[in-house]
Amino acid sequence: MLDKISLSDENLMIALCAENDIEAFEILVSRYEKQLPGYIYRYVGDYQMVKDIFQETFYRIYQNRKDFNSDLPFSPWVYRIVTNLCISTLNKKSMSEETMENHRLDQHVSPSLPTLEEKLITKSLAEHVKDIVLSLPEKIKTVFILAYYQEIPPKEIAIMLDIPLGTVKSRLHNGFKQVSASAKKRGLFDEMQ
């Protein structure tokens, strides 16, 4: 297993496809189990959905492993699958405000702050910003989350989503403008000062 850990994602997929190497698949899952849940949560806004979507993503990768093009990077393929699952999950299930409030990831991972007041202000701002991002149109939201939360460069986003780089930059610009306008309208800039 030690020498497999040093393999690239693409080579692990090749091993999975050619030899049905389950160990290679497990390494891939472990590599993405830190970054994908955060992306999924930012996209769907419901902590309970994160695990299901993550598991479904890798189930689909395994089921469709023969469709993987080894000449292309693995990461964009993963993000395309997980993004499509997030969109279809949101389309199938309309989340009630009560469900969103009861299952926030923020409750499980909250920074330690010196005072209760700072903790409440930070949580309030994070909730407002998350709500604003969740309300963005799907195409803009996808690009915005990938760029600002997952810190994926625009060129890679263009490959992942199979859209021109100019479209990615345009959607990022529009997303930033919409988030800023909504934050200003809600008076969030006053809270941050």
Buried (B, 14 or more C-beta within 10 A) or exposed (E): EEEBEEBEBBBBBBBBBEEEBEBBBBBBBEBBEEBBBBBBBBBBBBBEBBEBBBEBBBEBBBEEBEEBEEEEBBBBBBBBBBBEBBBEBBEEEEBEEEBBEEBBBBEEEEEEEEEEEEBEBBBEBBBBBBBBBBEBEEBBBBBBBBBBBBEBEBEBBBBBBEBEEEBBBBBBEBBBEBBEEBBEEBEBEEEEE
